[in-house]
Amino acid sequence: MSTDVTDKSPAAAPPGKGGGSATGGGMLQLVLDGLRRNMRQYGMLIALGLLVILFQVWTDGDLLLPRNVSNLVLQNSYILILAIGMMLVIIAGHIDLSVGSLTAFTGAFAAVLTVQHDLPWPVALVLCLAVGAAAGAAQGFLIAYLGIPSFIVTLAGMLMFRGLTEMLLKGQTLGPFPDGLQKMGNGFLPEVGPDTNYHNITLLLGFALLTFAVLQEVRDRKRQQEFALEVVPRNLFLLKLVAISAAILTVTMLLASYKGAPIILLVLGVLVVGYGYVMRNAVFGRHIYAIGGNLPAAKLSGVKDKKVTFLVFLNMGVLAAVAGLVVAARLNAASPKAGLSFELEAIASSFIGGASMSGGVGTILGAIIGGLVLGVLNNGMNLLSVGTDWQQVIKGMALLIAVGFDVWNKRKSGS
């Protein structure tokens, strides 16, 4: 009779799992391992936090003054709007160089309608959105159905829309806008309720956003676990929830202690939630990722790539029109020089926020984080009286670092 000499002693549990509790060092190691595996997702978020801390110290606390935080939102709102649309374009494997000029053109069109022809501003707003949609649809048709490269089409669009802006305004600045349209770029939510030394509506919206963000993160984690997908370690997930909560509460209290939340922040929030849902849950969003990640495979899977590309550029035109209205409303005038380099800011925001040059990668939240990184850099350097020449150099270096990190991350993962 043979004797079974196989070792039946139980294997040691991994750190932080099994029967024993993780030591402090083990928990730290789990967090670090999670950060390394998810560096693409959290890298720019960490960088944004570090930038805020550094500029808060360097500016002797001026960066996070309530008035400056409000200005930071107003000054960067249109870039963030453009970055949302640009992220979709880049995920689909294309580029759009025309958005800055289209922004200027729609602002000029709004000025002509409201200032010169006394058209009610809501009607002018709808017409401007229609013009943006038509411009985006025209470019999308040339790219999707005629096969002309997006770089060429949108480069031509950049030149054409800039020229049309000059023609509409005849080289002059045109304004002022009606009060209702001005509030779109400069207005704040009204104050209601008892005197609490804070803006009550902003407090309610902030707490609602906090609840929504935490529940969304928990729901996404459960969904990933249900489909047996890899999730971040529990400790890292809790740390993420704490960081999100702290950020939302800080911004809420700062805005509520000044004039409250700007109206454009509410518009931006609706766009982020709506587009985030589309890209995470809707079939259209999955198709955008599919054609950008692997176009031949997407075609074989039945994805209508031409239709998706067409709609992506149509959407970019609408968002460019929204940004144009916001810029014009904030300046209270339309200028032939409006929108200069906006396309570069939007593209940089997308890449800094995690988009890939090869397409198929990126998130709406990433575009917002990338735009905020540039916004904090601009605002902080202005507070420190850094010259515009050095500002351009530093922003260019930030873009190079972000794209270089993407290339390095791909080589390391072997993709």
C-alpha positions as CSV (number, residue, x, y, z in Angstrom):
1,M,0.0,0.0,0.0
2,S,1.5,3.3,-1.1
3,T,1.7,6.2,1.3
4,D,0.5,9.7,0.1
5,V,3.3,12.0,1.0
6,T,1.7,15.1,-0.7
7,D,2.0,18.2,1.5
8,K,-1.6,19.0,2.5
9,S,-0.8,22.0,4.6
10,P,-2.8,25.1,3.5
11,A,-1.0,27.6,1.3
12,A,-0.2,30.9,2.8
13,A,-2.8,33.6,2.1
14,P,-1.7,36.6,0.1
15,P,-1.2,39.8,2.0
16,G,-4.5,41.3,3.0
17,K,-6.6,38.3,2.0
18,G,-7.5,35.0,3.6
19,G,-7.8,34.5,7.3
20,G,-5.4,37.1,8.6
21,S,-5.6,40.9,8.5
22,A,-3.0,42.7,6.5
23,T,-0.3,44.6,8.4
24,G,0.3,48.2,7.8
25,G,3.1,47.4,5.4
26,G,0.9,44.9,3.6
27,M,-1.9,47.4,3.2
28,L,0.5,50.0,1.8
29,Q,1.9,47.4,-0.6
30,L,-1.6,46.7,-1.8
31,V,-2.3,50.3,-2.4
32,L,1.0,50.8,-4.3
33,D,0.3,47.7,-6.4
34,G,-3.1,49.0,-7.2
35,L,-1.7,52.4,-8.2
36,R,0.9,50.8,-10.5
37,R,-1.8,48.7,-12.2
38,N,-4.1,51.7,-12.6
39,M,-1.5,54.4,-13.2
40,R,-3.2,55.4,-16.5
41,Q,-6.5,56.0,-14.7
42,Y,-5.1,57.8,-11.6
43,G,-1.9,59.4,-12.8
44,M,-3.4,62.7,-14.0
45,L,-5.8,62.8,-11.1
46,I,-2.8,62.6,-8.7
47,A,-0.9,65.2,-10.9
48,L,-3.9,67.6,-10.6
49,G,-3.9,67.2,-6.8
50,L,-0.2,67.9,-6.6
51,L,-0.5,70.9,-8.9
52,V,-3.2,72.4,-6.7
53,I,-1.1,71.9,-3.6
54,L,2.1,73.3,-5.1
55,F,0.4,76.4,-6.5
56,Q,-1.5,76.9,-3.2
57,V,1.8,77.0,-1.4
58,W,3.6,79.1,-4.1
59,T,0.8,81.7,-4.3
60,D,0.5,82.0,-0.5
61,G,-3.0,80.6,-0.5
62,D,-4.4,82.7,-3.4
63,L,-5.1,79.8,-5.7
64,L,-7.9,78.4,-3.5
65,L,-9.5,81.7,-2.5
66,P,-13.3,81.5,-3.2
67,R,-13.2,84.3,-5.8
68,N,-10.3,82.7,-7.6
69,V,-11.9,79.3,-7.7
70,S,-15.0,80.8,-9.2
71,N,-12.9,82.6,-11.8
72,L,-11.1,79.3,-12.5
73,V,-14.4,77.7,-13.4
74,L,-15.6,80.6,-15.6
75,Q,-12.2,81.0,-17.4
76,N,-11.9,77.3,-18.4
77,S,-15.5,76.3,-18.9
78,Y,-15.4,76.6,-22.7
79,I,-12.2,74.7,-23.0
80,L,-13.7,71.9,-20.9
81,I,-16.8,71.9,-23.2
82,L,-14.6,71.6,-26.2
83,A,-12.4,68.9,-24.5
84,I,-15.5,66.7,-24.0
85,G,-16.2,66.7,-27.8
86,M,-12.6,66.4,-28.7
87,M,-12.2,63.3,-26.5
88,L,-14.9,61.6,-28.5
89,V,-13.2,62.6,-31.8
90,I,-9.8,61.3,-30.6
91,I,-11.2,58.0,-29.2
92,A,-12.7,57.5,-32.6
93,G,-9.2,57.8,-34.1
94,H,-9.6,61.3,-35.6
95,I,-8.6,64.9,-34.9
96,D,-10.5,68.2,-35.2
97,L,-8.5,71.4,-35.8
98,S,-11.5,73.6,-36.7
99,V,-13.1,73.9,-33.3
100,G,-11.4,77.2,-32.3
101,S,-12.4,78.9,-35.5
102,L,-16.0,77.4,-35.3
103,T,-16.2,78.8,-31.8
104,A,-15.4,82.2,-33.0
105,F,-17.8,82.0,-35.9
106,T,-20.8,80.9,-33.8
107,G,-20.0,83.8,-31.3
108,A,-19.9,86.2,-34.2
109,F,-23.1,84.8,-35.6
110,A,-24.8,85.3,-32.3
111,A,-23.6,88.9,-32.1
112,V,-25.0,89.6,-35.6
113,L,-28.4,88.1,-34.7
114,T,-28.8,89.7,-31.3
115,V,-27.0,93.0,-31.6
116,Q,-27.5,94.0,-35.2
117,H,-30.9,92.4,-35.9
118,D,-32.4,92.5,-32.3
119,L,-33.4,88.8,-32.5
120,P,-34.4,87.4,-29.1
121,W,-31.4,85.6,-27.5
122,P,-33.1,82.2,-27.1
123,V,-33.9,82.1,-30.8
124,A,-30.3,83.2,-31.6
125,L,-29.0,80.4,-29.3
126,V,-31.0,77.7,-31.1
127,L,-29.9,79.1,-34.5
128,C,-26.2,79.1,-33.4
129,L,-26.5,75.5,-32.2
130,A,-28.0,74.6,-35.6
131,V,-25.1,76.3,-37.4
132,G,-22.6,74.4,-35.3
133,A,-24.4,71.1,-36.1
134,A,-24.4,71.9,-39.8
135,A,-20.7,72.7,-39.8
136,G,-19.9,69.6,-37.9
137,A,-22.2,67.5,-40.2
138,A,-20.5,68.9,-43.3
139,Q,-17.0,68.0,-42.0
140,G,-18.3,64.6,-40.8
141,F,-19.7,63.8,-44.2
142,L,-16.4,64.6,-46.0
143,I,-14.5,62.5,-43.5
144,A,-16.8,59.5,-43.0
145,Y,-18.4,59.1,-46.5
146,L,-15.8,60.6,-48.8
147,G,-12.8,59.3,-47.0
148,I,-10.9,62.6,-46.8
149,P,-8.5,62.5,-43.7
150,S,-9.9,64.4,-40.7
151,F,-6.7,66.4,-40.4
152,I,-7.1,67.9,-43.9
153,V,-10.9,68.5,-43.6
154,T,-10.7,70.2,-40.3
155,L,-7.6,72.2,-41.2
156,A,-9.6,73.6,-44.2
157,G,-12.5,74.2,-41.8
158,M,-10.2,76.1,-39.4
159,L,-9.2,78.5,-42.2
160,M,-12.7,78.8,-43.7
161,F,-14.5,79.5,-40.3
162,R,-11.8,82.1,-39.4
163,G,-12.4,83.9,-42.7
164,L,-16.2,83.8,-42.3
165,T,-15.8,85.3,-38.8
166,E,-13.8,88.2,-40.2
167,M,-16.5,88.7,-42.9
168,L,-19.4,88.6,-40.4
169,L,-17.7,91.1,-38.0
170,K,-15.9,93.1,-40.7
171,G,-12.8,93.0,-38.6
172,Q,-14.5,94.7,-35.6
173,T,-15.6,93.7,-32.1
174,L,-19.4,93.5,-31.8
175,G,-21.4,93.8,-28.6
176,P,-22.8,94.0,-26.0
177,F,-25.1,91.0,-25.7
178,P,-28.5,90.8,-24.1
179,D,-28.5,90.2,-20.3
180,G,-30.0,86.8,-20.6
181,L,-27.2,85.6,-22.9
182,Q,-24.5,87.3,-20.8
183,K,-25.6,85.2,-17.8
184,M,-24.7,82.1,-19.7
185,G,-21.0,83.0,-19.4
186,N,-21.0,85.2,-16.3
187,G,-24.1,84.5,-14.3
188,F,-24.5,82.6,-11.0
189,L,-27.4,80.6,-9.5
190,P,-29.8,82.7,-7.5
191,E,-29.8,82.7,-3.7
192,V,-32.8,81.3,-1.9
193,G,-33.6,80.2,1.6
194,P,-32.4,81.5,5.0
195,D,-29.2,83.4,5.5
196,T,-26.5,80.8,6.4
197,N,-23.5,82.8,5.2
198,Y,-23.3,80.3,2.3
199,H,-25.1,79.9,-1.0
200,N,-27.8,77.4,-0.1
201,I,-28.5,76.0,-3.6
202,T,-24.8,75.5,-4.2
203,L,-24.5,73.5,-0.9
204,L,-27.5,71.3,-1.9
205,L,-26.1,70.7,-5.4
206,G,-22.7,69.9,-3.9
207,F,-24.1,67.3,-1.5
208,A,-26.2,65.8,-4.3
209,L,-23.2,65.5,-6.5
210,L,-21.2,63.9,-3.7
211,T,-23.9,61.3,-3.1
212,F,-24.2,60.6,-6.9
213,A,-20.4,60.3,-7.3
214,V,-20.0,57.8,-4.4
215,L,-23.0,55.7,-5.5
216,Q,-21.7,55.7,-9.1
217,E,-18.3,54.5,-8.0
218,V,-19.8,51.8,-5.8
219,R,-22.1,50.7,-8.6
220,D,-19.3,50.5,-11.2
221,R,-17.2,48.4,-8.8
222,K,-20.0,46.0,-8.2
223,R,-20.7,45.7,-11.9
224,Q,-17.1,44.9,-12.6
225,Q,-17.1,42.2,-9.9
226,E,-20.3,40.7,-11.4
227,F,-18.5,40.3,-14.7
228,A,-15.4,38.9,-13.1
229,L,-13.3,41.9,-14.2
230,E,-10.3,43.1,-12.3
231,V,-11.0,45.8,-9.7
232,V,-8.8,48.0,-7.7
233,P,-7.9,46.8,-4.2
234,R,-10.5,47.6,-1.5
235,N,-8.1,49.9,0.3
236,L,-7.3,51.9,-2.8
237,F,-11.0,52.1,-3.7
238,L,-11.8,53.5,-0.2
239,L,-8.9,56.0,-0.7
240,K,-10.4,57.0,-4.0
241,L,-13.8,57.6,-2.4
242,V,-12.3,59.8,0.3
243,A,-10.3,61.8,-2.3
244,I,-13.4,62.3,-4.5
245,S,-15.5,63.3,-1.4
246,A,-12.9,65.7,-0.2
247,A,-12.5,67.4,-3.6
248,I,-16.2,67.8,-4.1
249,L,-16.8,69.2,-0.6
250,T,-13.8,71.6,-0.9
251,V,-15.0,73.1,-4.2
252,T,-18.6,73.2,-2.9
253,M,-17.7,75.1,0.2
254,L,-15.4,77.5,-1.7
255,L,-18.1,78.3,-4.3
256,A,-20.8,78.6,-1.7
257,S,-18.8,81.1,0.3
258,Y,-18.5,83.5,-2.7
259,K,-21.4,84.0,-5.1
260,G,-22.4,80.4,-5.5
261,A,-22.1,78.0,-8.4
262,P,-21.8,79.7,-11.8
263,I,-24.6,78.8,-14.3
264,I,-22.1,77.4,-16.7
265,L,-20.9,75.0,-14.1
266,L,-24.4,73.5,-14.0
267,V,-24.3,73.2,-17.8
268,L,-20.9,71.6,-17.7
269,G,-22.1,69.2,-15.0
270,V,-25.0,68.1,-17.2
271,L,-22.7,67.5,-20.1
272,V,-20.2,65.5,-18.1
273,V,-22.9,63.3,-16.6
274,G,-24.7,62.8,-19.9
275,Y,-21.7,62.1,-22.1
276,G,-20.1,60.0,-19.3
277,Y,-23.2,57.8,-19.3
278,V,-23.2,57.5,-23.1
279,M,-19.6,56.5,-23.3
280,R,-19.9,54.0,-20.4
281,N,-23.4,52.5,-21.0
282,A,-24.8,53.3,-24.5
283,V,-24.3,51.3,-27.6
284,F,-23.1,54.4,-29.5
285,G,-20.3,55.0,-26.9
286,R,-19.1,51.4,-27.3
287,H,-19.1,51.8,-31.0
288,I,-16.9,54.9,-30.8
289,Y,-14.4,52.9,-28.7
290,A,-14.7,50.0,-31.2
291,I,-13.9,52.0,-34.4
292,G,-11.0,53.8,-32.6
293,G,-9.5,50.7,-31.1
294,N,-9.8,48.3,-34.1
295,L,-11.7,49.5,-37.1
296,P,-11.5,46.2,-39.2
297,A,-12.8,44.2,-36.2
298,A,-15.5,46.8,-35.6
299,K,-16.7,46.5,-39.2
300,L,-16.8,42.7,-39.0
301,S,-18.9,43.1,-35.9
302,G,-21.5,45.1,-37.7
303,V,-20.6,48.6,-36.4
304,K,-21.7,51.3,-38.9
305,D,-18.4,53.1,-38.7
306,K,-19.3,55.8,-41.2
307,K,-22.4,56.7,-39.4
308,V,-20.6,56.8,-36.0
309,T,-17.8,59.0,-37.4
310,F,-20.4,61.4,-39.0
311,L,-22.2,61.7,-35.7
312,V,-19.0,62.2,-33.7
313,F,-18.1,65.3,-35.8
314,L,-21.7,66.6,-35.8
315,N,-21.6,66.4,-32.0
316,M,-18.2,68.2,-32.0
317,G,-19.8,71.0,-34.1
318,V,-22.7,71.4,-31.6
319,L,-20.3,71.6,-28.6
320,A,-18.1,74.1,-30.4
321,A,-21.2,76.2,-30.9
322,V,-22.0,76.0,-27.1
323,A,-18.4,77.0,-26.4
324,G,-18.7,79.9,-28.8
325,L,-21.8,81.2,-27.1
326,V,-20.1,80.9,-23.7
327,V,-17.0,82.7,-24.8
328,A,-19.0,85.5,-26.4
329,A,-21.3,85.8,-23.3
330,R,-18.3,85.9,-21.0
331,L,-16.5,88.6,-23.0
332,N,-19.9,90.4,-23.7
333,A,-18.8,90.8,-27.3
334,A,-17.8,88.8,-30.4
335,S,-14.2,89.3,-31.6
336,P,-12.5,88.2,-34.8
337,K,-9.6,87.0,-32.6
338,A,-11.8,84.8,-30.3
339,G,-11.1,81.2,-30.1
340,L,-7.4,81.4,-31.1
341,S,-5.6,78.2,-30.1
342,F,-8.7,76.7,-28.5
343,E,-8.4,73.6,-30.6
344,L,-4.9,73.1,-29.3
345,E,-6.1,73.5,-25.7
346,A,-8.8,71.0,-26.3
347,I,-6.5,68.5,-27.9
348,A,-3.9,68.9,-25.1
349,S,-6.6,68.5,-22.5
350,S,-7.7,65.2,-24.1
351,F,-4.2,63.8,-24.3
352,I,-3.2,64.9,-20.8
353,G,-6.4,63.4,-19.6
354,G,-5.5,59.9,-20.9
355,A,-6.5,59.8,-24.6
356,S,-4.3,57.7,-26.8
357,M,-2.8,58.8,-30.1
358,S,-3.9,55.5,-31.7
359,G,-7.5,55.9,-30.6
360,G,-9.8,53.7,-28.7
361,V,-8.8,55.0,-25.2
362,G,-10.1,57.8,-23.1
363,T,-12.9,58.9,-20.8
364,I,-15.0,62.0,-20.4
365,L,-13.7,62.5,-16.8
366,G,-10.2,62.2,-18.2
367,A,-10.9,65.1,-20.6
368,I,-12.2,67.2,-17.7
369,I,-9.1,66.4,-15.5
370,G,-6.8,67.2,-18.4
371,G,-8.6,70.5,-18.9
372,L,-8.3,71.3,-15.2
373,V,-4.6,70.5,-15.2
374,L,-4.1,73.1,-18.0
375,G,-6.5,75.5,-16.2
376,V,-4.7,75.3,-12.9
377,L,-1.3,75.7,-14.7
378,N,-2.6,78.9,-16.5
379,N,-4.2,80.3,-13.4
380,G,-1.3,79.5,-11.0
381,M,1.3,80.9,-13.4
382,N,-0.7,84.1,-13.8
383,L,-0.9,84.5,-10.1
384,L,2.8,84.1,-9.9
385,S,3.3,86.6,-12.8
386,V,5.0,84.1,-15.0
387,G,5.4,85.4,-18.6
388,T,3.3,84.1,-21.4
389,D,6.4,82.8,-23.1
390,W,7.3,80.5,-20.2
391,Q,3.7,79.5,-19.8
392,Q,3.6,78.2,-23.4
393,V,6.9,76.3,-22.7
394,I,5.6,74.7,-19.5
395,K,2.2,73.7,-21.1
396,G,4.1,72.2,-24.0
397,M,6.3,70.2,-21.6
398,A,3.2,69.0,-19.8
399,L,1.7,67.7,-23.1
400,L,4.9,65.9,-24.0
401,I,5.1,64.3,-20.6
402,A,1.5,63.1,-20.8
403,V,1.9,61.6,-24.4
404,G,5.4,60.2,-23.5
405,F,3.8,58.4,-20.5
406,D,1.2,56.9,-22.7
407,V,3.8,55.5,-25.1
408,W,5.9,54.2,-22.2
409,N,2.8,52.6,-20.6
410,K,2.0,50.8,-23.9
411,R,5.5,49.5,-24.3
412,K,5.6,48.3,-20.7
413,S,2.3,46.5,-21.1
414,G,3.3,45.0,-24.4
415,S,0.3,46.4,-26.3
